[in-house]
Amino acid sequence: MSEPELFTANDEAFMREALDLAREAGAAGEVPVGALIVVEGHVMGRGFNQPILSSDPTAHAEVMALRAAGQALSNYRMPGATLYVTLEPCAMCSGAIFHARIGRVVFGARDPKTGVAGSVLDLYEVGQLNHHAQIEGGLLAAECGGLLSSFFAARRGRTLIA
C-alpha cells in the first residue's frame, strides 16, 4: 500500500503561482524565489525576491508576501495561513514566519547553504520557540531547484543542459 499524498492539487496550483513569481524575480535580475500566503483557499499576499531592486536586505519573497498579506488582512498574525515558497526559508524569513504565526509552510527546493527547515538546521523543531509551523518540503522541488540552478548558471555565463 502506498503512503498518502503529502500535497494536494491545490498545493501544486499555489506552488505553480509561486514559481511564476520566482520567474518574475529572475527576469528582474533577482534570485528567483517566489512566495504567497493563502488563507482559506484565497491568496492574501504575493511576493518575490527584491533586495537588489529595493536596496533592502530583508526583501526576501517570504517577507514581501507576509507584508502584503498583513495589509490585506489588517493583521500581522496569520494562524490559519499557508505560506508557499519556492525555496526553503532562511533564518530571517523563518523568524518572520514564526512572528506571523503562520500555520503551515510548503516549500519547493531545499537550500543547502541557508535553509533552516532541515538543510543547515531545523528551527521548526526547536522546542524552546513559542510557535511551530507545520513544515512540508519538496513540492515541485525539481522545477523550483532547476529555476535557481539555471539562474546562477546564466550569471556565471554557462548554460545548463536539461
DRENLUMPA-414294 format. One record per atom (N, C-alpha, C): residue in one letter; atom name; x, y, z; residue number from 1. Coordinates in pm, whole numbers, plus 50000, padded with zeros to 5 digits. Layout:
REM residues N
{"A" "CA" {X Y Z} NUM}
...
END
This chain:
REM residues 162
{"M" "N" {50085 49881 50000} 1}
{"M" "CA" {50000 50000 50000} 1}
{"M" "C" {50089 50125 50000} 1}
{"S" "N" {50055 50224 49919} 2}
{"S" "CA" {50136 50345 49910} 2}
{"S" "C" {50101 50441 50022} 2}
{"E" "N" {50196 50531 50049} 3}
{"E" "CA" {50174 50633 50151} 3}
{"E" "C" {50075 50737 50099} 3}
{"P" "N" {50000 50802 50189} 4}
{"P" "CA" {49910 50908 50142} 4}
{"P" "C" {49990 51025 50086} 4}
{"E" "N" {49933 51090 49989} 5}
{"E" "CA" {49999 51205 49929} 5}
{"E" "C" {50011 51318 50032} 5}
{"L" "N" {50130 51376 50038} 6}
{"L" "CA" {50154 51486 50131} 6}
{"L" "C" {50091 51615 50079} 6}
{"F" "N" {50090 51631 49947} 7}
{"F" "CA" {50043 51755 49887} 7}
{"F" "C" {49915 51733 49808} 7}
{"T" "N" {49832 51836 49804} 8}
{"T" "CA" {49706 51831 49730} 8}
{"T" "C" {49722 51898 49594} 8}
{"A" "N" {49620 51886 49511} 9}
{"A" "CA" {49619 51956 49382} 9}
{"A" "C" {49622 52107 49405} 9}
{"N" "N" {49555 52153 49509} 10}
{"N" "CA" {49558 52297 49541} 10}
{"N" "C" {49699 52340 49579} 10}
{"D" "N" {49769 52256 49657} 11}
{"D" "CA" {49907 52289 49692} 11}
{"D" "C" {49991 52307 49567} 11}
{"E" "N" {49976 52217 49471} 12}
{"E" "CA" {50054 52227 49348} 12}
{"E" "C" {50018 52353 49270} 12}
{"A" "N" {49891 52386 49264} 13}
{"A" "CA" {49849 52507 49192} 13}
{"A" "C" {49907 52632 49257} 13}
{"F" "N" {49906 52637 49390} 14}
{"F" "CA" {49962 52754 49458} 14}
{"F" "C" {50114 52760 49440} 14}
{"M" "N" {50181 52645 49441} 15}
{"M" "CA" {50326 52646 49420} 15}
{"M" "C" {50358 52689 49277} 15}
{"R" "N" {50275 52652 49183} 16}
{"R" "CA" {50298 52697 49044} 16}
{"R" "C" {50285 52850 49035} 16}
{"E" "N" {50193 52906 49112} 17}
{"E" "CA" {50182 53053 49115} 17}
{"E" "C" {50306 53114 49179} 17}
{"A" "N" {50358 53050 49283} 18}
{"A" "CA" {50482 53097 49345} 18}
{"A" "C" {50598 53087 49245} 18}
{"L" "N" {50600 52983 49163} 19}
{"L" "CA" {50702 52971 49059} 19}
{"L" "C" {50692 53085 48958} 19}
{"D" "N" {50571 53125 48923} 20}
{"D" "CA" {50554 53240 48833} 20}
{"D" "C" {50614 53365 48895} 20}
{"L" "N" {50594 53383 49025} 21}
{"L" "CA" {50653 53497 49094} 21}
{"L" "C" {50805 53487 49096} 21}
{"A" "N" {50856 53366 49114} 22}
{"A" "CA" {51001 53346 49111} 22}
{"A" "C" {51059 53385 48975} 22}
{"R" "N" {50988 53347 48869} 23}
{"R" "CA" {51033 53384 48735} 23}
{"R" "C" {51035 53536 48718} 23}
{"E" "N" {50938 53602 48777} 24}
{"E" "CA" {50934 53749 48773} 24}
{"E" "C" {51057 53807 48841} 24}
{"A" "N" {51095 53749 48956} 25}
{"A" "CA" {51215 53794 49025} 25}
{"A" "C" {51338 53774 48937} 25}
{"G" "N" {51349 53655 48877} 26}
{"G" "CA" {51463 53626 48792} 26}
{"G" "C" {51473 53720 48673} 26}
{"A" "N" {51359 53753 48613} 27}
{"A" "CA" {51357 53846 48500} 27}
{"A" "C" {51404 53985 48540} 27}
{"A" "N" {51387 54017 48668} 28}
{"A" "CA" {51431 54148 48720} 28}
{"A" "C" {51576 54144 48768} 28}
{"G" "N" {51643 54028 48753} 29}
{"G" "CA" {51782 54017 48797} 29}
{"G" "C" {51799 53975 48941} 29}
{"E" "N" {51689 53940 49005} 30}
{"E" "CA" {51693 53895 49144} 30}
{"E" "C" {51700 53743 49148} 30}
{"V" "N" {51746 53688 49259} 31}
{"V" "CA" {51744 53543 49277} 31}
{"V" "C" {51599 53498 49266} 31}
{"P" "N" {51569 53402 49179} 32}
{"P" "CA" {51429 53367 49151} 32}
{"P" "C" {51362 53284 49261} 32}
{"V" "N" {51306 53356 49356} 33}
{"V" "CA" {51227 53294 49463} 33}
{"V" "C" {51095 53367 49469} 33}
{"G" "N" {50986 53290 49476} 34}
{"G" "CA" {50852 53347 49486} 34}
{"G" "C" {50779 53286 49603} 34}
{"A" "N" {50684 53363 49657} 35}
{"A" "CA" {50608 53316 49774} 35}
{"A" "C" {50468 53372 49771} 35}
{"L" "N" {50375 53298 49831} 36}
{"L" "CA" {50241 53352 49853} 36}
{"L" "C" {50182 53299 49982} 36}
{"I" "N" {50093 53380 50037} 37}
{"I" "CA" {50021 53347 50160} 37}
{"I" "C" {49877 53318 50120} 37}
{"V" "N" {49828 53201 50163} 38}
{"V" "CA" {49693 53158 50131} 38}
{"V" "C" {49615 53137 50261} 38}
{"V" "N" {49496 53196 50266} 39}
{"V" "CA" {49406 53178 50379} 39}
{"V" "C" {49272 53131 50324} 39}
{"E" "N" {49229 53016 50372} 40}
{"E" "CA" {49100 52957 50331} 40}
{"E" "C" {49085 52953 50178} 40}
{"G" "N" {49192 52914 50111} 41}
{"G" "CA" {49188 52898 49967} 41}
{"G" "C" {49204 53025 49886} 41}
{"H" "N" {49226 53138 49953} 42}
{"H" "CA" {49239 53267 49884} 42}
{"H" "C" {49380 53323 49905} 42}
{"V" "N" {49441 53368 49796} 43}
{"V" "CA" {49573 53430 49805} 43}
{"V" "C" {49556 53567 49868} 43}
{"M" "N" {49624 53586 49982} 44}
{"M" "CA" {49616 53713 50054} 44}
{"M" "C" {49742 53799 50037} 44}
{"G" "N" {49850 53736 49995} 45}
{"G" "CA" {49974 53810 49976} 45}
{"G" "C" {50066 53738 49881} 45}
{"R" "N" {50131 53815 49795} 46}
{"R" "CA" {50227 53762 49699} 46}
{"R" "C" {50358 53837 49716} 46}
{"G" "N" {50468 53767 49688} 47}
{"G" "CA" {50597 53834 49694} 47}
{"G" "C" {50701 53758 49617} 47}
{"F" "N" {50803 53831 49575} 48}
{"F" "CA" {50920 53769 49514} 48}
{"F" "C" {51042 53842 49562} 48}
{"N" "N" {51157 53776 49551} 49}
{"N" "CA" {51281 53837 49598} 49}
{"N" "C" {51302 53971 49529} 49}
{"Q" "N" {51338 54072 49609} 50}
{"Q" "CA" {51370 54202 49552} 50}
{"Q" "C" {51464 54286 49638} 50}
{"P" "N" {51563 54224 49704} 51}
{"P" "CA" {51655 54305 49783} 51}
{"P" "C" {51739 54400 49698} 51}
{"I" "N" {51773 54361 49575} 52}
{"I" "CA" {51852 54449 49489} 52}
{"I" "C" {51766 54566 49442} 52}
{"L" "N" {51647 54534 49391} 53}
{"L" "CA" {51556 54638 49341} 53}
{"L" "C" {51519 54741 49448} 53}
{"S" "N" {51501 54692 49570} 54}
{"S" "CA" {51454 54781 49677} 54}
{"S" "C" {51566 54828 49770} 54}
{"S" "N" {51688 54785 49745} 55}
{"S" "CA" {51801 54815 49834} 55}
{"S" "C" {51766 54781 49979} 55}
{"D" "N" {51706 54664 49996} 56}
{"D" "CA" {51656 54621 50126} 56}
{"D" "C" {51694 54474 50148} 56}
{"P" "N" {51789 54446 50238} 57}
{"P" "CA" {51831 54308 50258} 57}
{"P" "C" {51721 54218 50314} 57}
{"T" "N" {51614 54276 50365} 58}
{"T" "CA" {51504 54194 50418} 58}
{"T" "C" {51396 54166 50314} 58}
{"A" "N" {51413 54211 50192} 59}
{"A" "CA" {51308 54198 50090} 59}
{"A" "C" {51311 54061 50023} 59}
{"H" "N" {51312 53957 50104} 60}
{"H" "CA" {51300 53821 50052} 60}
{"H" "C" {51155 53795 50015} 60}
{"A" "N" {51133 53695 49932} 61}
{"A" "CA" {50998 53663 49883} 61}
{"A" "C" {50900 53643 49997} 61}
{"E" "N" {50940 53566 50099} 62}
{"E" "CA" {50850 53538 50211} 62}
{"E" "C" {50811 53666 50284} 62}
{"V" "N" {50908 53752 50308} 63}
{"V" "CA" {50880 53877 50381} 63}
{"V" "C" {50787 53966 50299} 63}
{"M" "N" {50810 53973 50169} 64}
{"M" "CA" {50724 54055 50084} 64}
{"M" "C" {50581 54002 50085} 64}
{"A" "N" {50566 53869 50078} 65}
{"A" "CA" {50432 53808 50083} 65}
{"A" "C" {50366 53832 50219} 65}
{"L" "N" {50443 53821 50326} 66}
{"L" "CA" {50389 53845 50460} 66}
{"L" "C" {50344 53991 50475} 66}
{"R" "N" {50422 54082 50424} 67}
{"R" "CA" {50384 54225 50430} 67}
{"R" "C" {50253 54249 50356} 67}
{"A" "N" {50242 54193 50236} 68}
{"A" "CA" {50120 54211 50156} 68}
{"A" "C" {50000 54148 50225} 68}
{"A" "N" {50017 54028 50280} 69}
{"A" "CA" {49907 53961 50349} 69}
{"A" "C" {49866 54036 50475} 69}
{"G" "N" {49963 54087 50548} 70}
{"G" "CA" {49932 54165 50668} 70}
{"G" "C" {49846 54285 50635} 70}
{"Q" "N" {49879 54352 50526} 71}
{"Q" "CA" {49800 54467 50482} 71}
{"Q" "C" {49659 54423 50440} 71}
{"A" "N" {49652 54316 50364} 72}
{"A" "CA" {49522 54268 50315} 72}
{"A" "C" {49432 54221 50429} 72}
{"L" "N" {49493 54160 50530} 73}
{"L" "CA" {49417 54107 50643} 73}
{"L" "C" {49401 54207 50757} 73}
{"S" "N" {49471 54319 50750} 74}
{"S" "CA" {49477 54417 50859} 74}
{"S" "C" {49516 54349 50990} 74}
{"N" "N" {49613 54259 50979} 75}
{"N" "CA" {49659 54186 51096} 75}
{"N" "C" {49796 54128 51067} 75}
{"Y" "N" {49884 54132 51165} 76}
{"Y" "CA" {50016 54073 51146} 76}
{"Y" "C" {50021 53928 51190} 76}
{"R" "N" {49913 53877 51246} 77}
{"R" "CA" {49903 53736 51285} 77}
{"R" "C" {49820 53662 51181} 77}
{"M" "N" {49869 53544 51140} 78}
{"M" "CA" {49803 53468 51033} 78}
{"M" "C" {49802 53319 51068} 78}
{"P" "N" {49740 53282 51181} 79}
{"P" "CA" {49750 53143 51227} 79}
{"P" "C" {49688 53038 51135} 79}
{"G" "N" {49592 53072 51053} 80}
{"G" "CA" {49532 52975 50963} 80}
{"G" "C" {49591 52975 50825} 80}
{"A" "N" {49698 53051 50804} 81}
{"A" "CA" {49754 53070 50671} 81}
{"A" "C" {49856 52962 50634} 81}
{"T" "N" {49867 52941 50504} 82}
{"T" "CA" {49974 52858 50449} 82}
{"T" "C" {50063 52948 50364} 82}
{"L" "N" {50192 52935 50386} 83}
{"L" "CA" {50291 53006 50304} 83}
{"L" "C" {50349 52906 50205} 83}
{"Y" "N" {50341 52940 50078} 84}
{"Y" "CA" {50404 52861 49971} 84}
{"Y" "C" {50526 52939 49925} 84}
{"V" "N" {50641 52873 49921} 85}
{"V" "CA" {50763 52939 49878} 85}
{"V" "C" {50848 52841 49800} 85}
{"T" "N" {50912 52888 49695} 86}
{"T" "CA" {50984 52800 49604} 86}
{"T" "C" {51117 52750 49661} 86}
{"L" "N" {51168 52813 49766} 87}
{"L" "CA" {51295 52775 49827} 87}
{"L" "C" {51279 52766 49978} 87}
{"E" "N" {51343 52670 50038} 88}
{"E" "CA" {51341 52652 50183} 88}
{"E" "C" {51374 52784 50253} 88}
{"P" "N" {51296 52824 50353} 89}
{"P" "CA" {51319 52952 50420} 89}
{"P" "C" {51454 52960 50493} 89}
{"C" "N" {51508 53081 50497} 90}
{"C" "CA" {51629 53111 50572} 90}
{"C" "C" {51590 53146 50716} 90}
{"A" "N" {51689 53174 50799} 91}
{"A" "CA" {51662 53207 50940} 91}
{"A" "C" {51580 53335 50953} 91}
{"M" "N" {51612 53438 50875} 92}
{"M" "CA" {51539 53564 50884} 92}
{"M" "C" {51392 53542 50849} 92}
{"C" "N" {51368 53474 50739} 93}
{"C" "CA" {51230 53452 50695} 93}
{"C" "C" {51156 53361 50792} 93}
{"S" "N" {51225 53263 50846} 94}
{"S" "CA" {51161 53175 50944} 94}
{"S" "C" {51121 53253 51068} 94}
{"G" "N" {51204 53346 51111} 95}
{"G" "CA" {51167 53431 51224} 95}
{"G" "C" {51040 53509 51195} 95}
{"A" "N" {51030 53564 51075} 96}
{"A" "CA" {50908 53637 51037} 96}
{"A" "C" {50788 53543 51032} 96}
{"I" "N" {50809 53422 50982} 97}
{"I" "CA" {50703 53321 50976} 97}
{"I" "C" {50654 53290 51117} 97}
{"F" "N" {50746 53274 51211} 98}
{"F" "CA" {50709 53245 51350} 98}
{"F" "C" {50630 53360 51409} 98}
{"H" "N" {50678 53483 51389} 99}
{"H" "CA" {50610 53600 51446} 99}
{"H" "C" {50470 53619 51387} 99}
{"A" "N" {50453 53583 51260} 100}
{"A" "CA" {50321 53594 51197} 100}
{"A" "C" {50228 53480 51237} 100}
{"R" "N" {50284 53379 51302} 101}
{"R" "CA" {50207 53261 51346} 101}
{"R" "C" {50148 53183 51227} 101}
{"I" "N" {50223 53181 51117} 102}
{"I" "CA" {50182 53102 51000} 102}
{"I" "C" {50160 52957 51045} 102}
{"G" "N" {50051 52897 51001} 103}
{"G" "CA" {50019 52762 51043} 103}
{"G" "C" {50094 52653 50967} 103}
{"R" "N" {50121 52679 50839} 104}
{"R" "CA" {50181 52576 50755} 104}
{"R" "C" {50272 52643 50652} 104}
{"V" "N" {50387 52582 50629} 105}
{"V" "CA" {50481 52629 50528} 105}
{"V" "C" {50506 52514 50431} 105}
{"V" "N" {50488 52542 50303} 106}
{"V" "CA" {50515 52444 50197} 106}
{"V" "C" {50624 52505 50109} 106}
{"F" "N" {50737 52434 50098} 107}
{"F" "CA" {50843 52487 50014} 107}
{"F" "C" {50881 52388 49905} 107}
{"G" "N" {50947 52440 49803} 108}
{"G" "CA" {50989 52359 49690} 108}
{"G" "C" {51126 52298 49711} 108}
{"A" "N" {51229 52371 49669} 109}
{"A" "CA" {51366 52321 49674} 109}
{"A" "C" {51429 52342 49811} 109}
{"R" "N" {51517 52251 49847} 110}
{"R" "CA" {51597 52267 49969} 110}
{"R" "C" {51708 52367 49941} 110}
{"D" "N" {51753 52434 50048} 111}
{"D" "CA" {51863 52529 50037} 111}
{"D" "C" {51977 52481 50126} 111}
{"P" "N" {52077 52414 50067} 112}
{"P" "CA" {52184 52356 50148} 112}
{"P" "C" {52280 52458 50209} 112}
{"K" "N" {52264 52586 50174} 113}
{"K" "CA" {52353 52689 50229} 113}
{"K" "C" {52289 52769 50341} 113}
{"T" "N" {52159 52801 50328} 114}
{"T" "CA" {52096 52885 50430} 114}
{"T" "C" {51961 52834 50477} 114}
{"G" "N" {51920 52718 50433} 115}
{"G" "CA" {51788 52665 50470} 115}
{"G" "C" {51782 52618 50615} 115}
{"V" "N" {51679 52661 50685} 116}
{"V" "CA" {51666 52625 50827} 116}
{"V" "C" {51541 52545 50856} 116}
{"A" "N" {51495 52471 50755} 117}
{"A" "CA" {51383 52378 50774} 117}
{"A" "C" {51434 52235 50755} 117}
{"G" "N" {51560 52214 50793} 118}
{"G" "CA" {51618 52081 50787} 118}
{"G" "C" {51748 52070 50711} 118}
{"S" "N" {51780 52167 50625} 119}
{"S" "CA" {51902 52155 50545} 119}
{"S" "C" {52028 52189 50624} 119}
{"V" "N" {52037 52313 50674} 120}
{"V" "CA" {52151 52353 50755} 120}
{"V" "C" {52122 52321 50902} 120}
{"L" "N" {52003 52355 50944} 121}
{"L" "CA" {51949 52321 51075} 121}
{"L" "C" {51799 52326 51065} 121}
{"D" "N" {51731 52292 51174} 122}
{"D" "CA" {51584 52290 51168} 122}
{"D" "C" {51525 52372 51281} 122}
{"L" "N" {51501 52501 51252} 123}
{"L" "CA" {51439 52588 51352} 123}
{"L" "C" {51297 52546 51385} 123}
{"Y" "N" {51233 52476 51294} 124}
{"Y" "CA" {51094 52436 51313} 124}
{"Y" "C" {51080 52323 51414} 124}
{"E" "N" {51192 52265 51455} 125}
{"E" "CA" {51191 52158 51554} 125}
{"E" "C" {51246 52203 51690} 125}
{"V" "N" {51283 52331 51703} 126}
{"V" "CA" {51338 52380 51829} 126}
{"V" "C" {51224 52398 51929} 126}
{"G" "N" {51226 52318 52032} 127}
{"G" "CA" {51117 52316 52130} 127}
{"G" "C" {51102 52443 52210} 127}
{"Q" "N" {51210 52518 52230} 128}
{"Q" "CA" {51203 52640 52311} 128}
{"Q" "C" {51130 52754 52242} 128}
{"L" "N" {51117 52748 52111} 129}
{"L" "CA" {51046 52854 52040} 129}
{"L" "C" {50896 52842 52066} 129}
{"N" "N" {50830 52955 52076} 130}
{"N" "CA" {50689 52953 52118} 130}
{"N" "C" {50590 52930 52005} 130}
{"H" "N" {50637 52917 51883} 131}
{"H" "CA" {50545 52887 51773} 131}
{"H" "C" {50611 52785 51682} 131}
{"H" "N" {50534 52692 51635} 132}
{"H" "CA" {50585 52590 51543} 132}
{"H" "C" {50489 52575 51426} 132}
{"A" "N" {50533 52614 51309} 133}
{"A" "CA" {50454 52593 51188} 133}
{"A" "C" {50474 52450 51141} 133}
{"Q" "N" {50372 52395 51080} 134}
{"Q" "CA" {50386 52266 51012} 134}
{"Q" "C" {50467 52293 50886} 134}
{"I" "N" {50574 52217 50865} 135}
{"I" "CA" {50661 52241 50750} 135}
{"I" "C" {50662 52120 50659} 135}
{"E" "N" {50645 52144 50529} 136}
{"E" "CA" {50642 52037 50429} 136}
{"E" "C" {50725 52081 50310} 136}
{"G" "N" {50830 52009 50282} 137}
{"G" "CA" {50919 52046 50173} 137}
{"G" "C" {50916 51949 50058} 137}
{"G" "N" {50963 51996 49944} 138}
{"G" "CA" {50981 51910 49828} 138}
{"G" "C" {50874 51920 49721} 138}
{"L" "N" {50777 52009 49737} 139}
{"L" "CA" {50673 52022 49635} 139}
{"L" "C" {50731 52088 49510} 139}
{"L" "N" {50725 52019 49398} 140}
{"L" "CA" {50781 52067 49271} 140}
{"L" "C" {50929 52104 49288} 140}
{"A" "N" {50999 52026 49370} 141}
{"A" "CA" {51138 52056 49404} 141}
{"A" "C" {51228 52064 49282} 141}
{"A" "N" {51212 51973 49187} 142}
{"A" "CA" {51298 51974 49068} 142}
{"A" "C" {51277 52101 48987} 142}
{"E" "N" {51153 52142 48972} 143}
{"E" "CA" {51124 52264 48895} 143}
{"E" "C" {51174 52388 48968} 143}
{"C" "N" {51151 52393 49098} 144}
{"C" "CA" {51197 52507 49178} 144}
{"C" "C" {51350 52514 49179} 144}
{"G" "N" {51414 52401 49202} 145}
{"G" "CA" {51560 52396 49203} 145}
{"G" "C" {51620 52424 49067} 145}
{"G" "N" {51556 52373 48963} 146}
{"G" "CA" {51604 52397 48827} 146}
{"G" "C" {51603 52544 48790} 146}
{"L" "N" {51501 52614 48833} 147}
{"L" "CA" {51492 52758 48807} 147}
{"L" "C" {51611 52830 48871} 147}
{"L" "N" {51643 52793 48995} 148}
{"L" "CA" {51757 52854 49064} 148}
{"L" "C" {51888 52816 48998} 148}
{"S" "N" {51905 52688 48964} 149}
{"S" "CA" {52030 52643 48900} 149}
{"S" "C" {52052 52713 48767} 149}
{"S" "N" {51947 52726 48688} 150}
{"S" "CA" {51959 52794 48558} 150}
{"S" "C" {51996 52940 48576} 150}
{"F" "N" {51935 53004 48674} 151}
{"F" "CA" {51963 53145 48702} 151}
{"F" "C" {52111 53164 48735} 151}
{"F" "N" {52163 53083 48828} 152}
{"F" "CA" {52302 53100 48870} 152}
{"F" "C" {52400 53058 48760} 152}
{"A" "N" {52365 52956 48682} 153}
{"A" "CA" {52450 52917 48569} 153}
{"A" "C" {52459 53031 48468} 153}
{"A" "N" {52347 53096 48439} 154}
{"A" "CA" {52346 53209 48345} 154}
{"A" "C" {52430 53324 48399} 154}
{"R" "N" {52424 53347 48529} 155}
{"R" "CA" {52505 53454 48588} 155}
{"R" "C" {52653 53425 48575} 155}
{"R" "N" {52687 53298 48579} 156}
{"R" "CA" {52827 53258 48565} 156}
{"R" "C" {52867 53244 48417} 156}
{"G" "N" {52770 53268 48327} 157}
{"G" "CA" {52799 53263 48185} 157}
{"G" "C" {52796 53124 48127} 157}
{"R" "N" {52731 53031 48198} 158}
{"R" "CA" {52719 52894 48147} 158}
{"R" "C" {52572 52861 48131} 158}
{"T" "N" {52546 52769 48045} 159}
{"T" "CA" {52408 52721 48031} 159}
{"T" "C" {52402 52578 48081} 159}
{"L" "N" {52289 52541 48135} 160}
{"L" "CA" {52269 52405 48182} 160}
{"L" "C" {52206 52322 48072} 160}
{"I" "N" {52247 52198 48063} 161}
{"I" "CA" {52183 52106 47969} 161}
{"I" "C" {52081 52027 48048} 161}
{"A" "N" {51956 52039 48009} 162}
{"A" "CA" {51849 51973 48083} 162}
{"A" "C" {51830 51831 48037} 162}
END
